[in-house]
Amino acid sequence: MKLFYESQIGRSMIEMLGVLAIAGILSVSGIAGYSKAMYKYKVNKLTEEFVLFLNDFLYFKTSLLETENSGTNLATILNSLKIIPETWSIDGVYIYDSTSRQIRPFIRNKNKFIAIDYGLKLNQKDSAPNAETRLLCQNIWLNIIKLYDENIYTAFIWRGSGNDYTLECFGKNFCDNINRRCISDVTVSDISNACASCLEENKCTLAIDFFK
């Protein structure tokens, strides 16, 4: 007759494998959540930088139009005015934001508008995550284009090459024509679909024309 009992200490191999599997799933979920939070933070910060840049940019827009025949590119002028964010840089006629996306400020000769072409996706080898590019595209439409409606002549997404435009719309002072879509009429769904279509292209640019 036994006067004591035997207790089982430890875990079986099956139990340990189960614990490891759960830990692996939680780790992957944690990394994915962290990555998502990081690109959202990066895009939101970039949107704030772009809003501050445009506030100063539009203050000088009339003066900038007068430099058309001066032979000096707008990127250089804007840099001399100290309105380019510190985390951005310039190279020739281009400005590069804090994510190395290309911004080209110039005068569109045909209509004498100050234009900004924002390269959301430069080429097929663009390393930026699609989710980041799509969020940036949506942020610019919702928080910048709609915000500056009264200062904009037209805004559109230019895909690839030629005249492959999508979501072309006009500011409130230029959309009285029945064939012209107003910026104020563009819905969140319209923006989401247009930004998603941008990702299918090798090159995609968001263009904004500001009137004098």
C-alpha positions as CSV (number, residue, x, y, z in Angstrom):
1,M,0.0,0.0,0.0
2,K,1.4,3.4,-1.1
3,L,1.4,6.2,1.5
4,F,2.1,8.9,-1.0
5,Y,1.0,9.8,-4.5
6,E,3.0,10.7,-7.6
7,S,2.4,14.2,-9.1
8,Q,3.2,15.0,-12.7
9,I,5.5,17.9,-13.1
10,G,5.9,19.9,-16.4
11,R,4.0,19.9,-19.7
12,S,3.7,17.4,-22.5
13,M,5.3,18.0,-25.9
14,I,1.9,18.6,-27.4
15,E,1.1,21.3,-24.8
16,M,4.4,23.0,-25.4
17,L,3.9,23.0,-29.1
18,G,0.5,24.6,-28.6
19,V,1.9,27.3,-26.4
20,L,4.6,28.1,-29.0
21,A,2.1,28.2,-31.8
22,I,-0.1,30.7,-29.8
23,A,3.0,32.8,-29.0
24,G,4.0,32.8,-32.7
25,I,0.5,34.0,-33.8
26,L,0.5,36.8,-31.2
27,S,4.0,37.9,-32.3
28,V,3.0,38.1,-35.9
29,S,-0.2,40.0,-35.0
30,G,1.9,42.4,-32.8
31,I,4.4,43.1,-35.6
32,A,1.6,43.7,-38.1
33,G,-0.2,46.0,-35.8
34,Y,3.0,47.9,-35.1
35,S,3.8,48.3,-38.8
36,K,0.3,49.6,-39.5
37,A,0.6,52.1,-36.7
38,M,4.0,53.3,-37.9
39,Y,2.9,53.9,-41.5
40,K,-0.2,55.7,-40.3
41,Y,1.9,57.9,-38.1
42,K,4.3,58.6,-40.9
43,V,1.6,59.5,-43.4
44,N,-0.3,61.7,-40.8
45,K,2.9,63.5,-40.0
46,L,3.6,64.0,-43.7
47,T,0.1,65.4,-44.3
48,E,0.7,67.9,-41.5
49,E,4.0,68.9,-43.1
50,F,2.3,69.4,-46.5
51,V,-0.5,71.5,-45.0
52,L,2.1,73.8,-43.3
53,F,4.1,74.0,-46.6
54,L,1.0,74.9,-48.6
55,N,0.0,77.7,-46.2
56,D,3.3,79.5,-46.9
57,F,3.3,78.4,-50.6
58,L,-0.1,80.0,-51.2
59,Y,1.0,83.2,-49.4
60,F,3.6,83.7,-52.1
61,K,1.7,82.3,-55.1
62,T,1.2,85.7,-56.8
63,S,4.9,86.6,-56.5
64,L,5.8,83.1,-57.7
65,L,3.8,83.6,-60.9
66,E,5.9,86.7,-61.7
67,T,9.1,84.6,-61.7
68,E,7.9,82.6,-64.8
69,N,10.6,84.1,-67.1
70,S,13.3,84.6,-64.5
71,G,15.0,81.4,-65.3
72,T,14.9,80.3,-61.7
73,N,13.0,77.1,-60.8
74,L,10.4,77.3,-58.1
75,A,12.0,74.7,-55.9
76,T,15.1,76.9,-55.5
77,I,12.9,80.0,-54.8
78,L,10.8,78.1,-52.2
79,N,14.0,76.9,-50.5
80,S,15.3,80.4,-50.3
81,L,12.1,81.5,-48.7
82,K,12.6,79.0,-46.0
83,I,9.2,77.4,-46.3
84,I,10.3,73.9,-47.2
85,P,10.1,71.6,-44.1
86,E,13.4,70.7,-42.5
87,T,12.8,67.0,-43.2
88,W,12.4,67.7,-46.9
89,S,15.1,68.3,-49.5
90,I,15.5,69.7,-53.0
91,D,17.3,68.5,-56.1
92,G,17.1,70.6,-59.2
93,V,13.5,71.4,-60.0
94,Y,12.2,68.8,-57.5
95,I,11.4,68.8,-53.8
96,Y,11.5,65.5,-51.9
97,D,9.4,65.0,-48.8
98,S,10.3,63.0,-45.7
99,T,9.4,59.7,-47.4
100,S,11.4,60.6,-50.6
101,R,8.4,61.1,-52.7
102,Q,8.9,63.7,-55.5
103,I,7.1,67.0,-55.5
104,R,7.4,69.3,-58.5
105,P,6.2,72.9,-58.1
106,F,6.0,74.8,-61.5
107,I,4.0,77.3,-63.5
108,R,1.6,75.6,-65.9
109,N,2.1,77.9,-68.9
110,K,-1.3,77.3,-70.7
111,N,-3.4,78.7,-67.8
112,K,-0.8,80.6,-65.8
113,F,-1.5,78.5,-62.7
114,I,0.9,77.5,-59.9
115,A,0.9,73.8,-60.1
116,I,2.1,71.0,-57.8
117,D,2.7,67.5,-59.1
118,Y,3.0,65.0,-56.2
119,G,4.5,61.7,-57.2
120,L,2.5,59.2,-55.1
121,K,4.1,56.3,-56.9
122,L,7.1,56.9,-59.1
123,N,7.7,53.6,-60.8
124,Q,7.2,49.9,-60.6
125,K,10.1,49.5,-58.1
126,D,8.6,52.0,-55.6
127,S,9.4,50.5,-52.3
128,A,6.6,52.2,-50.3
129,P,3.9,49.9,-49.1
130,N,0.7,50.1,-51.1
131,A,-1.3,50.7,-47.9
132,E,0.9,53.7,-47.2
133,T,0.5,55.1,-50.7
134,R,-3.2,54.7,-50.6
135,L,-3.5,56.4,-47.2
136,L,-1.4,59.3,-48.3
137,C,-3.5,59.7,-51.4
138,Q,-6.7,59.7,-49.4
139,N,-5.3,62.1,-46.8
140,I,-4.3,64.7,-49.4
141,W,-7.8,64.6,-50.9
142,L,-9.7,64.8,-47.6
143,N,-7.4,67.1,-45.6
144,I,-5.7,69.3,-48.3
145,I,-7.7,69.4,-51.6
146,K,-11.0,69.8,-49.9
147,L,-9.5,72.2,-47.4
148,Y,-8.1,74.5,-50.1
149,D,-11.2,74.3,-52.4
150,E,-11.4,78.0,-52.7
151,N,-7.8,78.3,-53.9
152,I,-7.8,75.5,-56.4
153,Y,-8.5,75.6,-60.1
154,T,-8.4,71.8,-60.6
155,A,-7.1,68.6,-59.0
156,F,-6.8,65.2,-60.5
157,I,-4.8,61.9,-60.4
158,W,-2.6,61.3,-63.4
159,R,-1.8,57.7,-64.0
160,G,0.9,56.3,-66.2
161,S,1.3,58.6,-69.2
162,G,-0.7,60.6,-71.7
163,N,-4.1,61.9,-70.6
164,D,-5.0,59.0,-68.3
165,Y,-6.7,61.1,-65.6
166,T,-9.1,60.0,-62.9
167,L,-11.1,61.9,-60.3
168,E,-10.6,65.2,-62.1
169,C,-12.5,68.0,-60.3
170,F,-12.6,71.8,-60.0
171,G,-12.6,74.3,-57.2
172,K,-15.7,76.1,-56.2
173,N,-14.9,79.1,-58.3
174,F,-14.5,77.0,-61.5
175,C,-17.1,74.2,-61.4
176,D,-20.2,76.2,-62.4
177,N,-20.2,74.4,-65.8
178,I,-22.5,71.4,-65.9
179,N,-19.6,69.3,-67.3
180,R,-17.3,70.1,-64.5
181,R,-17.3,68.2,-61.2
182,C,-16.8,70.2,-58.0
183,I,-14.3,69.2,-55.4
184,S,-17.1,69.5,-52.8
185,D,-19.1,66.8,-54.6
186,V,-16.4,64.2,-54.4
187,T,-17.3,61.5,-51.9
188,V,-15.0,59.4,-49.6
189,S,-15.9,56.4,-51.8
190,D,-14.8,58.2,-54.9
191,I,-11.5,59.1,-53.3
192,S,-10.9,55.6,-52.0
193,N,-11.6,54.0,-55.4
194,A,-9.4,56.5,-57.3
195,C,-6.5,56.1,-54.8
196,A,-6.8,52.3,-55.1
197,S,-6.7,52.5,-58.9
198,C,-3.5,54.5,-58.6
199,L,-1.7,51.5,-57.1
200,E,-2.3,49.5,-60.2
201,E,0.0,51.8,-62.3
202,N,3.7,52.0,-62.6
203,K,3.6,55.7,-62.1
204,C,0.9,57.8,-60.4
205,T,0.9,61.5,-59.7
206,L,-1.6,63.7,-57.8
207,A,-1.8,67.1,-59.6
208,I,-3.1,70.3,-58.0
209,D,-3.4,73.7,-59.9
210,F,-3.8,76.8,-57.8
211,F,-5.2,80.0,-59.4
212,K,-3.8,83.5,-58.9
